[in-house]
């Protein structure tokens, strides 16, 4: 009886020991699993954060690169626009200069053609001719819009000089020849004097045979010389 009781107590302790061992093993396994899972979670979180950070950095880098590319493209486009604008302005300026030159050439050509249409032997071609004049000795009064200043070799301030040996006298004689068609070699100057101001002169001339008789009014144009303004055809020399 005593022996059976001792065996039973031994068996019970042995069972508890085995149960504790199993329990400890299970606890150890659970602990290991917890550590493993926790480590994976921690490492996985770090990897995820690192991946997220790297992704954000990549996105930022791409955004900056795109912005720089857009800026460079905009800068290139602006340079192209500026070059195009400059080319357009230069082309426009060249066209304006060309048009101006063509207009000036056309005007000069027309002026030359108008001069050619005038008979050089007839100084009164295309002139405005009116019968009569300021007094009874005037047969006709002639004004010609085609008359120009004859040019001058004089410079500085001008005041008419009626000295036969002066340059002014020579140029006034030339202007009267130009206005009437009487050559200087065939001209008699009956009178040449003041026409009402220091810049106006008036002369009475005729051919040597007195078949043509004129009174010529002249006006001084600064820098351009004497210009005929009116020719009166006279009945006689008075």
C-alpha positions as CSV (number, residue, x, y, z in Angstrom):
1,X,0.0,0.0,0.0
2,X,2.8,2.3,0.9
3,X,4.8,1.4,-2.2
4,X,1.8,2.2,-4.5
5,X,1.3,5.6,-2.9
6,X,5.0,6.4,-3.4
7,X,4.8,5.5,-7.1
8,X,1.7,7.6,-7.6
9,X,3.4,10.7,-6.1
10,X,6.4,10.1,-8.3
11,X,4.3,9.8,-11.4
12,X,2.4,13.0,-10.6
13,X,5.6,15.0,-10.2
14,X,7.0,13.6,-13.4
15,X,3.8,14.6,-15.2
16,X,4.0,18.1,-13.8
17,X,7.6,18.4,-14.7
18,X,6.8,17.3,-18.3
19,X,3.9,19.8,-18.4
20,X,6.1,22.6,-17.2
21,X,8.8,21.7,-19.8
22,X,6.2,21.7,-22.5
23,X,4.8,25.0,-21.3
24,X,8.3,26.6,-21.1
25,X,9.0,25.4,-24.6
26,X,5.8,26.9,-25.8
27,X,6.5,30.1,-24.0
28,X,10.0,30.2,-25.6
29,X,8.6,29.5,-29.0
30,X,6.0,32.3,-28.6
31,X,8.7,34.6,-27.4
32,X,10.9,33.8,-30.3
33,X,7.9,34.3,-32.7
34,X,7.1,37.7,-31.1
35,X,10.7,38.8,-31.4
36,X,10.9,37.6,-35.1
37,X,7.6,39.3,-36.0
38,X,8.5,42.5,-34.1
39,X,11.8,42.6,-35.9
40,X,10.2,42.2,-39.2
41,X,7.7,44.9,-38.5
42,X,10.4,47.3,-37.4
43,X,12.6,46.5,-40.3
44,X,9.7,46.5,-42.7
45,X,8.6,49.9,-41.4
46,X,12.1,51.3,-41.8
47,X,12.3,49.9,-45.4
48,X,8.9,51.4,-46.1
49,X,9.9,54.8,-44.7
50,X,13.2,54.6,-46.6
51,X,11.4,53.6,-49.8
52,X,8.9,56.4,-49.3
53,X,11.7,58.9,-48.6
54,X,13.5,57.8,-51.7
55,X,10.3,58.0,-53.8
56,X,9.7,61.5,-52.5
57,X,13.3,62.5,-53.2
58,X,13.0,61.1,-56.7
59,X,9.8,62.9,-57.3
60,X,11.3,66.2,-56.1
61,X,14.4,65.7,-58.3
62,X,12.2,65.0,-61.3
63,X,10.0,68.0,-60.5
64,X,13.1,70.2,-60.2
65,X,14.5,68.8,-63.5
66,X,11.2,69.4,-65.2
67,X,11.1,73.0,-63.9
68,X,14.7,73.6,-65.1
69,X,13.8,72.0,-68.5
70,X,10.8,74.3,-68.8
71,X,12.8,77.3,-67.8
72,X,15.5,76.5,-70.3
73,X,12.8,75.9,-73.0
74,X,11.1,79.2,-72.1
75,X,14.5,80.9,-72.3
76,X,15.3,79.3,-75.6
77,X,11.8,80.3,-76.9
78,X,12.3,83.9,-75.7
79,X,15.7,84.0,-77.4
80,X,14.1,82.8,-80.6
81,X,11.3,85.3,-80.3
82,X,13.9,88.1,-79.6
83,X,15.9,87.0,-82.6
84,X,12.8,86.9,-84.8
85,X,11.7,90.3,-83.5
86,X,15.2,91.7,-84.3
87,X,15.2,90.2,-87.7
88,X,11.7,91.6,-88.3
89,X,12.7,95.1,-87.2
90,X,15.8,95.0,-89.3
91,X,13.9,93.8,-92.3
92,X,11.2,96.5,-91.7
93,X,13.9,99.2,-91.4
94,X,15.6,97.9,-94.6
95,X,12.2,97.9,-96.4
96,X,11.5,101.5,-95.2
97,X,15.0,102.6,-96.4
98,X,14.4,100.8,-99.7
99,X,10.9,102.4,-100.1
100,X,12.3,105.8,-99.3
101,X,15.1,105.4,-101.8
102,X,12.7,104.3,-104.5
103,X,10.4,107.3,-103.7
104,X,13.3,109.7,-103.9
105,X,14.5,108.1,-107.1
106,X,11.0,108.3,-108.6
107,X,10.6,111.9,-107.6
108,X,14.0,112.8,-109.1
109,X,13.1,110.9,-112.3
110,X,9.8,112.7,-112.6
111,X,11.5,116.1,-112.0
112,X,14.0,115.3,-114.7
113,X,11.3,114.2,-117.1
114,X,9.4,117.4,-116.4
115,X,12.5,119.4,-117.2
116,X,13.0,117.4,-120.4
117,X,9.4,118.2,-121.4
118,X,10.2,121.9,-121.2
119,X,11.7,123.2,-124.4
120,X,15.2,124.5,-123.4
121,X,14.9,127.1,-126.3
122,X,11.7,128.4,-124.7
123,X,12.1,129.6,-121.1
124,X,8.4,130.4,-121.0
125,X,7.2,126.8,-121.7
126,X,4.5,125.8,-119.1
127,X,4.6,129.3,-117.7
128,X,1.6,131.3,-116.6
129,X,1.2,134.2,-119.1
130,X,-1.1,137.1,-118.5
131,X,-1.8,139.9,-120.9
132,X,-0.8,143.4,-119.7
133,X,0.9,144.2,-116.4
134,X,1.7,146.7,-113.8
135,X,2.0,149.6,-116.2
136,X,1.1,150.5,-119.8
137,X,4.6,149.5,-121.1
138,X,4.0,145.9,-120.1
139,X,2.7,143.7,-123.0
140,X,2.7,140.4,-121.0
141,X,3.4,139.2,-117.5
142,X,5.0,135.8,-117.2
143,X,5.4,133.6,-114.1
144,X,6.9,130.1,-114.3
145,X,6.6,127.6,-111.5
146,X,9.5,125.6,-113.0
147,X,12.0,128.4,-112.4
148,X,14.6,127.4,-109.8
149,X,17.4,129.3,-108.1
150,X,20.5,129.2,-110.4
151,X,23.0,128.3,-107.6
152,X,25.7,130.5,-106.1
153,X,29.3,130.6,-105.2
154,X,28.7,133.1,-102.4
155,X,28.5,132.2,-98.7
156,X,27.7,133.9,-95.5
157,X,25.1,136.7,-95.0
158,X,23.9,138.1,-98.3
159,X,22.9,141.6,-99.4
160,X,22.5,142.4,-103.0
161,X,25.5,144.2,-104.6
162,X,25.0,146.2,-107.8
163,X,28.7,146.5,-108.7
164,X,29.3,145.3,-112.3
165,X,32.6,143.6,-111.2
166,X,30.9,141.7,-108.3
167,X,30.0,138.0,-108.1
168,X,26.5,139.1,-107.2
169,X,26.1,141.1,-110.5
170,X,27.4,138.1,-112.5
171,X,24.9,135.8,-110.9
172,X,22.0,138.2,-111.3
173,X,22.9,138.4,-115.0
174,X,23.0,134.7,-115.3
175,X,19.5,134.5,-113.6
176,X,18.1,137.0,-116.1
177,X,19.5,135.0,-119.0
178,X,18.0,131.8,-117.6
179,X,14.6,133.4,-117.2
180,X,14.4,135.0,-120.6
181,X,16.5,132.8,-122.9
182,X,18.7,135.7,-123.9
183,X,22.3,134.7,-123.8
184,X,24.7,136.9,-121.8
185,X,26.7,137.6,-125.0
186,X,23.6,138.9,-126.7
187,X,22.3,140.8,-123.7
188,X,22.2,144.5,-123.0
189,X,21.5,145.4,-119.4
190,X,19.7,148.8,-119.3
191,X,19.0,148.7,-115.6
192,X,19.8,146.4,-112.7
193,X,19.0,147.5,-109.2
194,X,17.1,147.1,-105.9
195,X,13.8,145.4,-106.3
196,X,12.3,146.5,-103.0
197,X,14.5,144.8,-100.4
198,X,18.2,143.7,-100.0
199,X,17.2,140.2,-101.2
200,X,15.2,141.4,-104.2
201,X,16.5,142.8,-107.5
202,X,14.9,144.0,-110.7
203,X,16.6,144.4,-114.1
204,X,15.7,145.7,-117.6
205,X,17.3,143.9,-120.5
206,X,17.1,143.3,-124.2
207,X,18.8,141.6,-127.1
208,X,21.4,143.6,-128.9
209,X,19.0,144.2,-131.7
210,X,16.3,145.2,-129.2
211,X,13.8,142.7,-130.7
212,X,13.2,141.2,-127.3
213,X,12.8,143.5,-124.3
214,X,12.1,142.3,-120.7
215,X,11.9,143.4,-117.1
216,X,13.0,140.6,-114.8
217,X,12.2,140.3,-111.0
218,X,14.6,138.2,-108.9
219,X,14.6,137.0,-105.4
220,X,17.6,135.7,-103.4
221,X,17.2,132.2,-101.9
222,X,19.7,131.6,-99.1
223,X,22.4,129.1,-100.0
224,X,20.8,128.6,-103.5
225,X,21.2,131.9,-105.3
226,X,19.0,134.1,-107.4
227,X,15.6,132.8,-108.5
228,X,13.5,134.5,-111.2
229,X,10.0,135.3,-109.9
230,X,8.5,137.3,-112.7
231,X,9.3,138.4,-116.3
232,X,7.5,141.3,-118.0
233,X,7.5,141.6,-121.8
234,X,8.0,145.3,-122.6
235,X,6.8,147.3,-125.5
236,X,9.8,149.6,-125.4
237,X,12.9,150.4,-123.4
238,X,12.3,153.5,-121.3
